[in-house]
Amino acid sequence: MPRINKDIVKFLRKKNNMTQRDFAKAVNCSFALIALVEVGKRRITNNLEAKIKDSFNLDDQQISSLATIVQEIAKGVHPYM
């Protein structure tokens, strides 16, 4: 099962034109947690992952696709969306 990582969180947030505060409000957690997750200082718990999946209506296949997109962007390849 694919896991949501910090890069996917940041990608989802930016793709939805959200600030860290907006994203935190959408997933019902603290702004500080999202900020720390994005810089890699906090891990994404199962609870936070479930909240993100629920808030953005994501299933495992979509998370897997997002992981691929984020990897391609990291390589410098711009995905067509």
C-alpha angles and dihedrals in degrees: 000000000000118000129218111244134188092269092054090049091052092044092050091047095049094042088056092046091241132149118226087258092052091049092048091051091049093053094037099241136110124288088229091059093054091046091051093045092053093054092044098249095116128040124228108254123211087252094054091045090053091050092051092048091049096044094049096033093238128165128194093267091054091048089051090051091048090051089054092049092049091049091051092049089051088055090052096255113134110219119218110236 
